[in-house]
Amino acid sequence: MIIDRLGGINPLENVQNTNKSQRVKTPEKTDSVSVSSEAKGLSEMYFAMEAVTSAPDVRADRVAEVMEKIKDPGYITGTIVDIVADRFLDEMGV
């Protein structure tokens, strides 16, 4: 049985004659993200709701202050009634 060499005599010949690898060109296009105006609005609404839900429902210090003022019979005048009515109508959108 005869076994012939498959390559040349020098076993490093195949390694030395390999082609050099070429550099990969950098891609011209980069990744990007765009956010729609609807998503931005929903994000703002989410953070607003977070702020509202984390705030206390009643400001006890203001309630105590108003209760003390109402105890004084001279406090409720026509001017105060007009101011309260105007603020109430503004809150109702009228």
C-alpha positions as CSV (number, residue, x, y, z in Angstrom):
1,M,0.0,0.0,0.0
2,I,1.3,3.4,-1.0
3,I,0.3,6.6,0.8
4,D,1.1,9.8,-1.1
5,R,1.2,13.2,0.6
6,L,-1.9,15.2,-0.2
7,G,-0.2,18.6,0.1
8,G,3.2,19.8,-0.7
9,I,6.4,18.8,1.0
10,N,6.3,21.8,3.4
11,P,3.3,21.4,5.7
12,L,3.3,25.2,6.4
13,E,2.9,26.1,2.8
14,N,-0.9,26.0,3.0
15,V,-0.9,28.3,6.0
16,Q,1.6,30.8,4.5
17,N,-0.2,31.2,1.2
18,T,-3.6,32.0,2.6
19,N,-5.3,35.1,1.4
20,K,-5.4,38.0,3.9
21,S,-8.8,38.7,5.2
22,Q,-10.4,42.0,4.1
23,R,-11.7,44.5,6.5
24,V,-15.4,44.7,6.7
25,K,-16.7,48.1,5.7
26,T,-18.6,50.0,8.4
27,P,-22.2,50.2,7.7
28,E,-23.4,53.6,6.5
29,K,-26.7,53.3,8.1
30,T,-27.0,53.4,11.9
31,D,-29.9,52.2,14.1
32,S,-32.4,54.8,15.1
33,V,-35.6,55.0,17.1
34,S,-38.5,57.3,16.5
35,V,-41.3,57.9,19.0
36,S,-44.7,59.0,17.8
37,S,-46.4,62.0,19.2
38,E,-49.2,59.7,20.5
39,A,-46.6,57.7,22.5
40,K,-45.1,60.9,23.9
41,G,-48.5,62.1,25.0
42,L,-49.3,58.8,26.7
43,S,-45.9,58.9,28.4
44,E,-46.7,62.4,29.8
45,M,-50.1,61.3,30.9
46,Y,-48.6,58.2,32.6
47,F,-46.2,60.4,34.6
48,A,-49.0,62.9,35.4
49,M,-51.1,60.0,36.8
50,E,-48.2,58.8,38.8
51,A,-47.8,62.2,40.4
52,V,-51.6,62.5,41.1
53,T,-51.9,59.0,42.7
54,S,-48.8,59.6,44.9
55,A,-50.1,62.9,46.2
56,P,-52.3,63.0,49.3
57,D,-56.0,63.3,48.7
58,V,-56.6,65.9,51.4
59,R,-54.3,68.7,52.6
60,A,-55.1,68.5,56.3
61,D,-53.2,71.7,57.0
62,R,-55.4,73.7,54.6
63,V,-58.6,72.1,55.9
64,A,-57.8,73.0,59.4
65,E,-56.9,76.6,58.4
66,V,-60.3,77.0,56.5
67,M,-62.2,75.5,59.4
68,E,-60.7,78.0,61.8
69,K,-61.6,80.9,59.5
70,I,-65.2,79.7,59.1
71,K,-65.6,79.6,62.9
72,D,-65.2,83.3,62.9
73,P,-68.7,84.8,62.2
74,G,-67.2,88.0,60.7
75,Y,-65.2,86.0,58.1
76,I,-68.0,85.1,55.8
77,T,-68.8,88.3,53.9
78,G,-70.3,89.1,50.5
79,T,-66.7,89.4,49.2
80,I,-65.8,85.9,50.4
81,V,-69.0,84.4,49.0
82,D,-68.3,86.0,45.6
83,I,-64.7,84.7,45.5
84,V,-65.8,81.2,46.4
85,A,-68.6,81.3,43.8
86,D,-66.2,82.5,41.1
87,R,-63.7,79.8,41.9
88,F,-66.4,77.2,41.9
89,L,-67.7,78.3,38.5
90,D,-64.2,78.3,37.2
91,E,-63.7,74.7,38.3
92,M,-66.9,73.7,36.7
93,G,-65.8,75.4,33.4
94,V,-68.6,77.9,33.4
